[in-house]
Amino acid sequence: MSVYKSSTGMDENIAAVLCYLFAFIGALAFVLLEKKSRFVLFHALQSIFLFVALMIGHVLAGLIPLLGPPLASLLTLAGIALWIVLIIHAGQGKWLKLPWVGDLALHQARQL
C-alpha cells in the first residue's frame, strides 16, 4: 500500500489504477480533481492519451479495405494487453512510461 495520498484522499496507486480501470471518465475526473500527486496526474493523462490513440488507430484501420479488420483485432489485443500491464504497474506504484503517449503525459503532468 502506498504511503502517499492523492488530493482525493486515496492512496496514489489506487487512484492511478482507477485512471486506467475507468478509462476516459476516471482519468478525466482525476485530471480535473488531482492537485497534489504528479504520479496520479501522469497516469490519468497517459490513460487518456493511450485510449485516444487506440481509438484513432481503430478508425484508421476501419478505412483500410482488406487489412483493416485484422489490424483492428490486433489493436484490440494490444490495447487489452497494455491496459492490464498498466493497471498492474500503477497498482505497484511504478511509473511505466509508454513511448510517445507517456512522454506527452509526463510533459503535461509537469505543466499542470
TIMARNU-726108 format. One record per residue: residue number from 0; z, x, y of N, C-alpha, C, O in turn. Coordinates in pm, 1 decimal. Layout:
N
pos->NUM, n.pz->Z, n.px->X, n.py->Y, ca.pz->Z, ca.px->X, ca.py->Y, c.pz->Z, c.px->X, c.py->Y, o.pz->Z, o.px->X, o.py->Y
...
This chain:
112
pos->0, n.pz->0.0, n.px->82.3, n.py->-117.5, ca.pz->0.0, ca.px->0.0, ca.py->0.0, c.pz->0.0, c.px->87.7, c.py->125.2, o.pz->67.1, o.px->190.8, o.py->129.5
pos->1, n.pz->-73.9, n.px->46.9, n.py->224.3, ca.pz->-86.7, ca.px->124.1, ca.py->347.3, c.pz->36.4, c.px->105.6, c.py->435.5, o.pz->91.0, o.px->-4.2, o.py->446.1
pos->2, n.pz->79.1, n.px->215.3, n.py->498.7, ca.pz->190.4, ca.px->205.9, ca.py->592.9, c.pz->140.7, c.px->168.5, c.py->731.8, o.pz->219.4, o.px->131.9, o.py->819.1
pos->3, n.pz->11.6, n.px->177.8, n.py->751.1, ca.pz->-45.5, ca.px->145.0, ca.py->880.4, c.pz->-83.1, c.px->-2.3, c.py->884.8, o.pz->-133.9, o.px->-58.2, o.py->787.6
pos->4, n.pz->-57.1, n.px->-63.0, n.py->998.4, ca.pz->-84.9, ca.px->-205.5, ca.py->1016.0, c.pz->-199.3, c.px->-223.9, c.py->1115.1, o.pz->-217.7, o.px->-145.0, o.py->1207.7
pos->5, n.pz->-274.4, n.px->-329.5, n.py->1092.6, ca.pz->-377.2, ca.px->-365.9, ca.py->1189.9, c.pz->-309.8, c.px->-451.0, c.py->1297.6, o.pz->-192.5, o.px->-486.2, o.py->1284.9
pos->6, n.pz->-382.8, n.px->-483.2, n.py->1401.4, ca.pz->-322.4, ca.px->-565.2, ca.py->1506.5, c.pz->-301.2, c.px->-709.0, c.py->1461.9, o.pz->-238.4, o.px->-786.9, o.py->1533.6
pos->7, n.pz->-352.5, n.px->-745.9, n.py->1344.3, ca.pz->-327.5, ca.px->-878.6, ca.py->1289.0, c.pz->-196.6, c.px->-882.8, c.py->1210.5, o.pz->-153.0, o.px->-989.9, o.py->1168.5
pos->8, n.pz->-133.7, n.px->-766.7, n.py->1190.6, ca.pz->-8.9, ca.px->-759.4, ca.py->1115.5, c.pz->-28.4, c.px->-726.8, c.py->968.5, o.pz->68.8, o.px->-701.7, o.py->897.3
pos->9, n.pz->-152.7, n.px->-726.9, n.py->922.1, ca.pz->-182.1, ca.px->-693.0, ca.py->782.1, c.pz->-188.7, c.px->-541.9, c.py->765.3, o.pz->-209.4, o.px->-468.0, o.py->861.5
pos->10, n.pz->-170.7, n.px->-497.6, n.py->641.3, ca.pz->-196.5, ca.px->-357.7, ca.py->611.3, c.pz->-343.8, c.px->-330.0, c.py->639.8, o.pz->-429.2, o.px->-416.4, o.py->619.9
pos->11, n.pz->-372.6, n.px->-208.2, n.py->686.6, ca.pz->-510.9, ca.px->-172.5, ca.py->719.7, c.pz->-605.8, c.px->-189.5, c.py->601.7, o.pz->-716.1, o.px->-242.0, o.py->616.6
pos->12, n.pz->-562.0, n.px->-144.7, n.py->484.6, ca.pz->-653.1, ca.px->-150.7, ca.py->370.2, c.pz->-682.5, c.px->-295.2, c.py->328.1, o.pz->-793.8, o.px->-324.6, o.py->284.6
pos->13, n.pz->-586.0, n.px->-384.3, n.py->340.2, ca.pz->-608.7, ca.px->-525.8, ca.py->307.3, c.pz->-706.3, c.px->-587.3, c.py->407.5, o.pz->-797.9, o.px->-659.9, o.py->368.9
pos->14, n.pz->-686.7, n.px->-558.3, n.py->535.0, ca.pz->-777.1, ca.px->-610.1, ca.py->637.9, c.pz->-919.0, c.px->-557.3, c.py->616.8, o.pz->-1015.9, o.px->-631.4, o.py->633.8
pos->15, n.pz->-931.6, n.px->-429.4, n.py->579.9, ca.pz->-1064.0, ca.px->-370.7, ca.py->556.1, c.pz->-1132.3, c.px->-436.0, c.py->436.1, o.pz->-1253.0, o.px->-459.8, o.py->438.7
pos->16, n.pz->-1055.7, n.px->-464.9, n.py->331.3, ca.pz->-1112.1, ca.px->-533.8, ca.py->214.3, c.pz->-1163.0, c.px->-671.9, c.py->254.5, o.pz->-1270.0, o.px->-713.8, o.py->210.5
pos->17, n.pz->-1087.8, n.px->-742.0, n.py->337.1, ca.pz->-1129.1, ca.px->-875.7, ca.py->381.0, c.pz->-1258.5, c.px->-871.5, c.py->461.6, o.pz->-1336.1, o.px->-967.0, o.py->459.9
pos->18, n.pz->-1281.9, n.px->-760.8, n.py->532.3, ca.pz->-1407.3, ca.px->-745.7, ca.py->607.7, c.pz->-1527.7, c.px->-751.4, c.py->515.3, o.pz->-1631.4, o.px->-807.1, o.py->551.4
pos->19, n.pz->-1514.5, n.px->-694.1, n.py->396.6, ca.pz->-1625.3, ca.px->-695.8, ca.py->300.2, c.pz->-1624.6, c.px->-823.5, c.py->217.0, o.pz->-1730.1, o.px->-878.8, o.py->185.9
pos->20, n.pz->-1506.3, n.px->-869.3, n.py->181.7, ca.pz->-1494.6, ca.px->-985.2, ca.py->94.0, c.pz->-1553.0, c.px->-1110.8, c.py->158.3, o.pz->-1619.2, o.px->-1190.6, o.py->91.8
pos->21, n.pz->-1528.4, n.px->-1127.4, n.py->286.3, ca.pz->-1579.4, ca.px->-1244.2, ca.py->358.0, c.pz->-1691.3, c.px->-1204.4, c.py->453.6, o.pz->-1704.1, o.px->-1259.5, o.py->562.9
pos->22, n.pz->-1770.9, n.px->-1109.0, n.py->410.9, ca.pz->-1886.2, ca.px->-1051.2, ca.py->480.3, c.pz->-1892.6, c.px->-1080.9, c.py->630.2, o.pz->-1815.7, o.px->-1022.8, o.py->706.9
pos->23, n.pz->-1980.3, n.px->-1167.8, n.py->672.8, ca.pz->-2003.1, ca.px->-1185.6, ca.py->815.9, c.pz->-1884.1, c.px->-1246.9, c.py->888.0, o.pz->-1842.1, o.px->-1196.0, o.py->992.0
pos->24, n.pz->-1830.3, n.px->-1353.0, n.py->835.6, ca.pz->-1724.2, ca.px->-1424.7, ca.py->906.1, c.pz->-1596.9, c.px->-1341.2, c.py->912.9, o.pz->-1535.4, o.px->-1330.0, o.py->1018.9
pos->25, n.pz->-1557.7, n.px->-1283.1, n.py->800.9, ca.pz->-1438.1, ca.px->-1199.0, ca.py->800.1, c.pz->-1454.4, c.px->-1076.9, c.py->887.6, o.pz->-1364.5, o.px->-1041.8, o.py->964.0
pos->26, n.pz->-1569.9, n.px->-1011.5, n.py->876.4, ca.pz->-1594.6, ca.px->-891.0, ca.py->955.6, c.pz->-1601.1, c.px->-923.7, c.py->1104.4, o.pz->-1544.8, o.px->-851.4, o.py->1186.7
pos->27, n.pz->-1668.8, n.px->-1031.1, n.py->1138.5, ca.pz->-1678.4, ca.px->-1070.2, ca.py->1279.1, c.pz->-1540.9, c.px->-1104.9, c.py->1335.3, o.pz->-1509.6, o.px->-1070.1, o.py->1449.2
pos->28, n.pz->-1459.6, n.px->-1172.9, n.py->1256.5, ca.pz->-1323.6, ca.px->-1205.7, ca.py->1301.1, c.pz->-1244.5, c.px->-1078.8, c.py->1330.3, o.pz->-1173.4, o.px->-1071.8, o.py->1430.6
pos->29, n.pz->-1256.1, n.px->-978.5, n.py->1243.5, ca.pz->-1181.7, ca.px->-854.6, ca.py->1266.4, c.pz->-1238.7, c.px->-774.5, c.py->1383.0, o.pz->-1163.5, o.px->-706.0, o.py->1452.3
pos->30, n.pz->-1369.0, n.px->-781.3, n.py->1406.3, ca.pz->-1425.9, ca.px->-713.8, ca.py->1523.3, c.pz->-1368.6, c.px->-775.7, c.py->1650.5, o.pz->-1338.1, o.px->-704.8, o.py->1746.5
pos->31, n.pz->-1354.1, n.px->-907.0, n.py->1650.8, ca.pz->-1302.9, ca.px->-975.7, ca.py->1769.4, c.pz->-1151.9, c.px->-960.4, c.py->1786.1, o.pz->-1102.6, o.px->-954.4, o.py->1898.7
pos->32, n.pz->-1077.6, n.px->-954.0, n.py->1674.6, ca.pz->-931.3, ca.px->-953.4, ca.py->1681.5, c.pz->-868.4, c.px->-814.5, c.py->1682.5, o.pz->-761.4, o.px->-794.9, o.py->1740.0
pos->33, n.pz->-933.9, n.px->-719.2, n.py->1619.6, ca.pz->-871.6, ca.px->-588.4, ca.py->1599.3, c.pz->-871.1, c.px->-505.6, c.py->1727.4, o.pz->-975.7, o.px->-478.7, o.py->1786.3
pos->34, n.pz->-751.5, n.px->-465.9, n.py->1768.8, ca.pz->-735.8, ca.px->-385.3, ca.py->1889.8, c.pz->-674.3, c.px->-248.6, c.py->1860.4, o.pz->-683.6, o.px->-157.8, o.py->1943.0
pos->35, n.pz->-611.9, n.px->-233.1, n.py->1744.3, ca.pz->-532.6, ca.px->-114.8, ca.py->1714.3, c.pz->-598.1, c.px->-20.4, c.py->1614.2, o.pz->-601.3, o.px->100.5, o.py->1636.9
pos->36, n.pz->-648.7, n.px->-71.7, n.py->1507.8, ca.pz->-690.6, ca.px->10.5, ca.py->1394.3, c.pz->-840.4, c.px->40.4, c.py->1395.8, o.pz->-922.7, o.px->-49.7, o.py->1379.5
pos->37, n.pz->-874.8, n.px->167.2, n.py->1415.4, ca.pz->-1015.0, ca.px->209.2, ca.py->1407.8, c.pz->-1066.6, c.px->197.8, c.py->1264.3, o.pz->-1185.8, o.px->175.8, o.py->1242.5
pos->38, n.pz->-977.1, n.px->212.8, n.py->1166.5, ca.pz->-1013.4, ca.px->201.4, ca.py->1025.4, c.pz->-1066.4, c.px->61.3, c.py->995.6, o.pz->-1172.0, o.px->46.2, o.py->934.2
pos->39, n.pz->-994.1, n.px->-39.4, n.py->1038.5, ca.pz->-1035.9, ca.px->-178.6, ca.py->1015.3, c.pz->-1162.3, c.px->-209.3, c.py->1094.5, o.pz->-1254.0, o.px->-273.4, o.py->1043.2
pos->40, n.pz->-1167.3, n.px->-164.4, n.py->1217.1, ca.pz->-1284.4, ca.px->-188.8, ca.py->1301.0, c.pz->-1409.1, c.px->-122.8, c.py->1241.4, o.pz->-1516.8, o.px->-182.4, o.py->1240.8
pos->41, n.pz->-1394.4, n.px->-0.3, n.py->1191.7, ca.pz->-1506.4, ca.px->68.8, ca.py->1127.5, c.pz->-1557.8, c.px->-10.5, c.py->1008.0, o.pz->-1678.5, o.px->-30.9, o.py->994.9
pos->42, n.pz->-1468.2, n.px->-55.5, n.py->920.9, ca.pz->-1511.0, ca.px->-129.3, ca.py->802.2, c.pz->-1571.1, c.px->-265.4, c.py->838.9, o.pz->-1664.3, o.px->-311.6, o.py->773.1
pos->43, n.pz->-1518.7, n.px->-329.1, n.py->942.9, ca.pz->-1576.1, ca.px->-456.6, ca.py->987.2, c.pz->-1718.9, c.px->-436.4, c.py->1037.2, o.pz->-1809.4, o.px->-511.9, o.py->1001.5
pos->44, n.pz->-1738.2, n.px->-334.5, n.py->1119.3, ca.pz->-1872.1, ca.px->-307.5, ca.py->1172.1, c.pz->-1967.9, c.px->-262.7, c.py->1062.1, o.pz->-2083.5, o.px->-304.9, o.py->1059.5
pos->45, n.pz->-1920.7, n.px->-177.8, n.py->971.7, ca.pz->-2006.3, ca.px->-132.6, ca.py->862.1, c.pz->-2047.6, c.px->-250.9, c.py->773.8, o.pz->-2161.4, o.px->-257.2, o.py->727.2
pos->46, n.pz->-1955.6, n.px->-343.6, n.py->751.3, ca.pz->-1986.6, ca.px->-462.6, ca.py->672.3, c.pz->-2096.4, c.px->-544.6, c.py->739.2, o.pz->-2192.1, o.px->-586.2, o.py->673.9
pos->47, n.pz->-2082.7, n.px->-567.2, n.py->866.9, ca.pz->-2183.1, ca.px->-645.0, ca.py->940.3, c.pz->-2318.2, c.px->-574.7, c.py->937.2, o.pz->-2419.6, o.px->-636.6, o.py->904.7
pos->48, n.pz->-2320.4, n.px->-445.5, n.py->970.7, ca.pz->-2446.8, ca.px->-372.1, ca.py->975.7, c.pz->-2512.8, c.px->-363.7, c.py->838.5, o.pz->-2634.9, o.px->-375.3, o.py->827.5
pos->49, n.pz->-2432.7, n.px->-343.7, n.py->734.2, ca.pz->-2488.2, ca.px->-334.3, ca.py->599.2, c.pz->-2552.3, c.px->-466.1, c.py->556.8, o.pz->-2664.9, o.px->-467.3, o.py->507.1
pos->50, n.pz->-2482.3, n.px->-575.4, n.py->576.0, ca.pz->-2535.6, ca.px->-703.1, ca.py->530.5, c.pz->-2652.2, c.px->-751.4, c.py->616.9, o.pz->-2738.8, o.px->-823.8, o.py->567.8
pos->51, n.pz->-2655.7, n.px->-712.8, n.py->743.5, ca.pz->-2773.7, ca.px->-742.2, ca.py->826.0, c.pz->-2893.2, c.px->-661.3, c.py->774.8, o.pz->-3003.9, o.px->-714.1, o.py->764.4
pos->52, n.pz->-2871.1, n.px->-533.9, n.py->742.9, ca.pz->-2979.2, ca.px->-450.1, ca.py->689.4, c.pz->-3030.6, c.px->-505.2, c.py->556.6, o.pz->-3151.3, o.px->-506.1, o.py->532.2
pos->53, n.pz->-2939.9, n.px->-550.8, n.py->471.2, ca.pz->-2982.3, ca.px->-609.1, ca.py->343.2, c.pz->-3061.8, c.px->-738.1, c.py->364.4, o.pz->-3159.4, o.px->-763.4, o.py->293.8
pos->54, n.pz->-3020.4, n.px->-818.5, n.py->460.8, ca.pz->-3095.0, ca.px->-942.3, ca.py->489.1, c.pz->-3234.5, c.px->-911.6, c.py->542.0, o.pz->-3331.7, o.px->-976.1, o.py->502.7
pos->55, n.pz->-3244.4, n.px->-813.9, n.py->630.5, ca.pz->-3375.6, ca.px->-774.2, ca.py->682.0, c.pz->-3461.9, c.px->-722.3, c.py->567.4, o.pz->-3580.7, o.px->-753.6, o.py->559.7
pos->56, n.pz->-3402.5, n.px->-643.4, n.py->479.0, ca.pz->-3474.9, ca.px->-593.5, ca.py->362.7, c.pz->-3526.1, c.px->-705.6, c.py->274.3, o.pz->-3637.8, o.px->-698.6, o.py->223.0
pos->57, n.pz->-3445.2, n.px->-809.0, n.py->256.2, ca.pz->-3488.9, ca.px->-923.5, ca.py->175.3, c.pz->-3604.6, c.px->-998.4, c.py->242.2, o.pz->-3698.8, o.px->-1040.8, o.py->175.2
pos->58, n.pz->-3596.9, n.px->-1014.1, n.py->372.3, ca.pz->-3705.6, ca.px->-1081.7, ca.py->444.3, c.pz->-3834.3, c.px->-1000.9, c.py->431.8, o.pz->-3940.8, o.px->-1056.5, o.py->404.7
pos->59, n.pz->-3824.1, n.px->-869.9, n.py->451.5, ca.pz->-3942.7, ca.px->-784.8, ca.py->440.2, c.pz->-3997.1, c.px->-783.5, c.py->297.9, o.pz->-4118.6, o.px->-782.8, o.py->277.8
pos->60, n.pz->-3908.6, n.px->-783.0, n.py->199.6, ca.pz->-3952.8, ca.px->-786.9, ca.py->59.5, c.pz->-4025.6, c.px->-917.4, c.py->29.7, o.pz->-4119.6, o.px->-919.8, o.py->-49.8
pos->61, n.pz->-3982.5, n.px->-1024.5, n.py->92.5, ca.pz->-4047.8, ca.px->-1153.4, ca.py->72.5, c.pz->-4189.3, c.px->-1158.4, c.py->127.6, o.pz->-4268.4, o.px->-1244.5, o.py->89.0
pos->62, n.pz->-4221.3, n.px->-1066.8, n.py->217.1, ca.pz->-4355.2, ca.px->-1063.3, ca.py->275.8, c.pz->-4455.0, c.px->-985.9, c.py->190.0, o.pz->-4575.7, o.px->-993.5, o.py->213.2
pos->63, n.pz->-4405.8, n.px->-912.2, n.py->91.8, ca.pz->-4493.2, ca.px->-833.0, ca.py->4.9, c.pz->-4533.4, c.px->-919.7, c.py->-113.8, o.pz->-4447.1, o.px->-963.3, o.py->-190.0
pos->64, n.pz->-4662.9, n.px->-945.4, n.py->-131.0, ca.pz->-4707.1, ca.px->-1041.5, ca.py->-232.0, c.pz->-4662.9, c.px->-1013.8, c.py->-375.6, o.pz->-4595.9, o.px->-1098.6, o.py->-434.5
pos->65, n.pz->-4696.1, n.px->-903.1, n.py->-432.6, ca.pz->-4671.3, ca.px->-883.4, ca.py->-574.9, c.pz->-4540.4, c.px->-809.3, c.py->-603.1, o.pz->-4469.6, o.px->-841.0, o.py->-698.7
pos->66, n.pz->-4509.9, n.px->-712.6, n.py->-520.7, ca.pz->-4390.4, ca.px->-631.0, ca.py->-543.3, c.pz->-4264.9, c.px->-687.9, c.py->-477.4, o.pz->-4154.5, o.px->-639.3, o.py->-501.6
pos->67, n.pz->-4281.4, n.px->-789.5, n.py->-395.2, ca.pz->-4168.7, ca.px->-845.8, ca.py->-321.9, c.pz->-4054.6, c.px->-897.8, c.py->-407.1, o.pz->-3940.2, o.px->-858.2, o.py->-385.0
pos->68, n.pz->-4081.1, n.px->-985.4, n.py->-504.2, ca.pz->-3971.0, ca.px->-1039.1, ca.py->-585.6, c.pz->-3892.7, c.px->-933.2, c.py->-663.9, o.pz->-3769.8, o.px->-938.4, o.py->-665.0
pos->69, n.pz->-3959.9, n.px->-836.6, n.py->-730.1, ca.pz->-3879.7, ca.px->-733.5, ca.py->-797.7, c.pz->-3801.9, c.px->-646.7, c.py->-698.7, o.pz->-3689.5, o.px->-604.8, o.py->-726.5
pos->70, n.pz->-3862.7, n.px->-620.5, n.py->-583.8, ca.pz->-3794.2, ca.px->-541.5, ca.py->-481.6, c.pz->-3672.0, c.px->-616.4, c.py->-428.6, o.pz->-3567.1, o.px->-556.2, o.py->-406.0
pos->71, n.pz->-3685.4, n.px->-745.9, n.py->-408.9, ca.pz->-3572.4, ca.px->-827.7, ca.py->-363.9, c.pz->-3461.0, c.px->-828.0, c.py->-468.5, o.pz->-3342.9, o.px->-825.8, o.py->-433.7
pos->72, n.pz->-3498.1, n.px->-830.8, n.py->-595.4, ca.pz->-3397.7, ca.px->-824.9, ca.py->-702.5, c.pz->-3323.3, c.px->-691.9, c.py->-701.5, o.pz->-3201.5, o.px->-687.9, o.py->-718.9
pos->73, n.pz->-3397.0, n.px->-583.4, n.py->-681.1, ca.pz->-3333.0, ca.px->-451.5, ca.py->-671.9, c.pz->-3239.4, c.px->-443.1, c.py->-551.4, o.pz->-3130.7, o.px->-385.9, o.py->-559.7
pos->74, n.pz->-3282.9, n.px->-500.6, n.py->-439.9, ca.pz->-3197.2, ca.px->-503.3, ca.py->-321.0, c.pz->-3069.3, c.px->-582.5, c.py->-347.1, o.pz->-2961.1, o.px->-543.6, o.py->-303.1
pos->75, n.pz->-3082.7, n.px->-692.0, n.py->-417.9, ca.pz->-2965.4, ca.px->-773.0, ca.py->-451.9, c.pz->-2868.1, c.px->-694.1, c.py->-538.3, o.pz->-2747.7, o.px->-693.4, o.py->-512.2
pos->76, n.pz->-2919.6, n.px->-628.3, n.py->-640.3, ca.pz->-2833.3, ca.px->-547.1, ca.py->-727.6, c.pz->-2768.5, c.px->-432.0, c.py->-651.2, o.pz->-2650.2, o.px->-403.5, o.py->-669.5
pos->77, n.pz->-2846.1, n.px->-366.2, n.py->-565.8, ca.pz->-2791.2, ca.px->-257.1, ca.py->-484.8, c.pz->-2684.3, c.px->-310.3, c.py->-389.6, o.pz->-2580.9, o.px->-246.5, o.py->-369.9
pos->78, n.pz->-2709.5, n.px->-426.6, n.py->-331.0, ca.pz->-2612.0, ca.px->-487.0, ca.py->-240.2, c.pz->-2481.7, c.px->-521.2, c.py->-309.8, o.pz->-2373.9, o.px->-498.9, o.py->-254.6
pos->79, n.pz->-2490.6, n.px->-575.4, n.py->-430.7, ca.pz->-2369.7, ca.px->-609.1, ca.py->-507.1, c.pz->-2293.2, c.px->-482.8, c.py->-543.7, o.pz->-2170.6, o.px->-478.3, o.py->-533.0
pos->80, n.pz->-2366.2, n.px->-379.6, n.py->-587.2, ca.pz->-2301.2, ca.px->-253.0, ca.py->-622.8, c.pz->-2231.5, c.px->-191.5, c.py->-501.4, o.pz->-2117.2, o.px->-146.8, o.py->-511.1
pos->81, n.pz->-2300.2, n.px->-189.3, n.py->-387.7, ca.pz->-2239.2, ca.px->-135.9, ca.py->-265.1, c.pz->-2117.6, c.px->-217.8, c.py->-224.7, o.pz->-2015.3, o.px->-162.3, o.py->-184.5
pos->82, n.pz->-2128.5, n.px->-348.5, n.py->-235.2, ca.pz->-2019.5, ca.px->-438.5, ca.py->-198.6, c.pz->-1894.8, c.px->-404.9, c.py->-279.7, o.pz->-1785.4, o.px->-394.6, o.py->-224.1
pos->83, n.pz->-1910.7, n.px->-387.9, n.py->-410.8, ca.pz->-1797.1, ca.px->-356.6, ca.py->-498.3, c.pz->-1738.1, c.px->-220.2, c.py->-463.9, o.pz->-1616.3, o.px->-205.9, o.py->-452.8
pos->84, n.pz->-1824.2, n.px->-120.3, n.py->-446.9, ca.pz->-1776.7, ca.px->15.2, ca.py->-415.0, c.pz->-1703.3, c.px->16.3, c.py->-281.1, o.pz->-1598.3, o.px->79.3, o.py->-268.4
pos->85, n.pz->-1757.5, n.px->-52.4, n.py->-182.3, ca.pz->-1694.2, ca.px->-55.1, ca.py->-50.3, c.pz->-1560.3, c.px->-128.1, c.py->-53.1, o.pz->-1466.4, o.px->-86.7, o.py->14.8
pos->86, n.pz->-1550.1, n.px->-234.6, n.py->-129.4, ca.pz->-1422.5, ca.px->-305.5, ca.py->-142.4, c.pz->-1318.0, c.px->-214.6, c.py->-205.9, o.pz->-1203.8, o.px->-209.1, o.py->-160.2
pos->87, n.pz->-1356.9, n.px->-143.8, n.py->-311.0, ca.pz->-1262.9, ca.px->-53.7, ca.py->-379.1, c.pz->-1216.8, c.px->57.2, c.py->-285.2, o.pz->-1097.3, o.px->85.1, o.py->-276.0
pos->88, n.pz->-1310.9, n.px->120.4, n.py->-215.7, ca.pz->-1273.8, ca.px->230.3, ca.py->-125.9, c.pz->-1189.3, c.px->181.5, c.py->-7.6, o.pz->-1093.4, o.px->247.9, o.py->32.0
pos->89, n.pz->-1224.6, n.px->67.1, n.py->47.7, ca.pz->-1144.9, ca.px->12.8, ca.py->158.2, c.pz->-1003.9, c.px->-19.8, c.py->110.5, o.pz->-907.0, o.px->3.7, o.py->182.7
pos->90, n.pz->-991.9, n.px->-73.4, n.py->-9.7, ca.pz->-860.3, ca.px->-104.8, ca.py->-65.8, c.pz->-775.4, c.px->18.6, c.py->-89.2, o.pz->-652.6, o.px->12.2, o.py->-84.0
pos->91, n.pz->-840.9, n.px->131.3, n.py->-114.9, ca.pz->-769.7, ca.px->257.6, ca.py->-134.6, c.pz->-743.0, c.px->329.3, c.py->-2.8, o.pz->-681.3, o.px->435.8, o.py->-1.3
pos->92, n.pz->-788.9, n.px->271.9, n.py->107.0, ca.pz->-765.6, ca.px->332.2, ca.py->237.8, c.pz->-860.5, c.px->445.9, c.py->271.0, o.pz->-828.3, o.px->531.0, o.py->354.0
pos->93, n.pz->-976.9, n.px->448.8, n.py->207.5, ca.pz->-1073.1, ca.px->557.5, ca.py->229.3, c.pz->-1181.0, c.px->516.2, c.py->329.2, o.pz->-1221.6, o.px->400.2, o.py->336.5
pos->94, n.pz->-1225.0, n.px->614.5, n.py->404.6, ca.pz->-1333.5, ca.px->595.7, ca.py->499.9, c.pz->-1464.8, c.px->628.6, c.py->429.7, o.pz->-1513.3, o.px->741.0, o.py->442.5
pos->95, n.pz->-1522.9, n.px->536.5, n.py->357.3, ca.pz->-1651.7, ca.px->560.3, ca.py->292.5, c.pz->-1761.2, c.px->522.7, c.py->391.2, o.pz->-1785.0, o.px->405.2, o.py->419.0
pos->96, n.pz->-1827.1, n.px->625.5, n.py->443.3, ca.pz->-1930.0, ca.px->604.3, ca.py->545.3, c.pz->-2067.4, c.px->609.3, c.py->479.8, o.pz->-2108.2, o.px->712.6, o.py->426.9
pos->97, n.pz->-2137.9, n.px->497.6, n.py->483.7, ca.pz->-2273.2, ca.px->490.5, ca.py->429.1, c.pz->-2371.3, c.px->557.3, c.py->525.5, o.pz->-2346.5, o.px->561.9, o.py->646.0
pos->98, n.pz->-2482.7, n.px->609.1, n.py->472.6, ca.pz->-2584.3, ca.px->664.3, ca.py->563.1, c.pz->-2636.0, c.px->555.6, c.py->657.4, o.pz->-2644.1, o.px->439.0, o.py->618.8
pos->99, n.pz->-2669.2, n.px->591.0, n.py->774.7, ca.pz->-2724.7, ca.px->508.8, ca.py->881.5, c.pz->-2630.4, c.px->399.4, c.py->928.2, o.pz->-2584.0, o.px->405.2, o.py->1042.1
pos->100, n.pz->-2600.0, n.px->300.4, n.py->846.2, ca.pz->-2513.3, ca.px->191.3, ca.py->892.8, c.pz->-2371.1, c.px->241.5, c.py->916.2, o.pz->-2303.8, o.px->194.9, o.py->1008.2
pos->101, n.pz->-2325.2, n.px->334.7, n.py->835.5, ca.pz->-2192.2, ca.px->392.4, ca.py->854.1, c.pz->-2184.3, c.px->475.1, c.py->981.0, o.pz->-2084.5, o.px->471.0, o.py->1052.9
pos->102, n.pz->-2291.0, n.px->550.7, n.py->1008.2, ca.pz->-2295.6, ca.px->629.4, ca.py->1132.2, c.pz->-2292.9, c.px->537.9, c.py->1253.8, o.pz->-2221.3, o.px->563.5, o.py->1350.6
pos->103, n.pz->-2370.7, n.px->432.3, n.py->1247.7, ca.pz->-2374.4, ca.px->335.0, ca.py->1357.2, c.pz->-2238.5, c.px->266.8, c.py->1373.6, o.pz->-2191.1, o.px->249.0, o.py->1485.8
pos->104, n.pz->-2176.6, n.px->229.0, n.py->1263.0, ca.pz->-2045.2, ca.px->163.7, ca.py->1267.4, c.pz->-1939.5, c.px->257.4, c.py->1325.2, o.pz->-1856.8, o.px->215.1, o.py->1405.9
pos->105, n.pz->-1941.7, n.px->383.9, n.py->1284.7, ca.pz->-1844.3, ca.px->480.8, ca.py->1335.1, c.pz->-1862.5, c.px->502.5, c.py->1484.5, o.pz->-1765.0, o.px->509.6, o.py->1559.3
pos->106, n.pz->-1986.9, n.px->512.8, n.py->1527.2, ca.pz->-2015.8, ca.px->530.5, ca.py->1669.5, c.pz->-1965.9, c.px->410.3, c.py->1750.2, o.pz->-1903.9, o.px->427.0, o.py->1855.2
pos->107, n.pz->-1992.9, n.px->290.1, n.py->1701.3, ca.pz->-1949.4, ca.px->168.9, ca.py->1771.0, c.pz->-1797.6, c.px->153.9, c.py->1769.5, o.pz->-1738.3, o.px->111.5, o.py->1868.7
pos->108, n.pz->-1734.6, n.px->188.6, n.py->1657.5, ca.pz->-1588.6, ca.px->175.9, ca.py->1646.8, c.pz->-1519.3, c.px->268.4, c.py->1745.9, o.pz->-1413.5, o.px->234.6, o.py->1798.8
pos->109, n.pz->-1577.6, n.px->383.4, n.py->1770.8, ca.pz->-1518.4, ca.px->477.5, ca.py->1867.5, c.pz->-1530.1, c.px->426.2, c.py->2009.9, o.pz->-1447.4, o.px->459.1, o.py->2094.9
pos->110, n.pz->-1632.6, n.px->345.3, n.py->2036.5, ca.pz->-1654.6, ca.px->296.7, ca.py->2172.2, c.pz->-1578.1, c.px->168.8, c.py->2204.1, o.pz->-1555.8, o.px->137.7, o.py->2321.1
pos->111, n.pz->-1537.9, n.px->94.9, n.py->2102.1, ca.pz->-1466.8, ca.px->-32.0, ca.py->2127.5, c.pz->-1319.0, c.px->-9.8, c.py->2146.2, o.pz->-1244.6, o.px->-105.4, o.py->2168.3
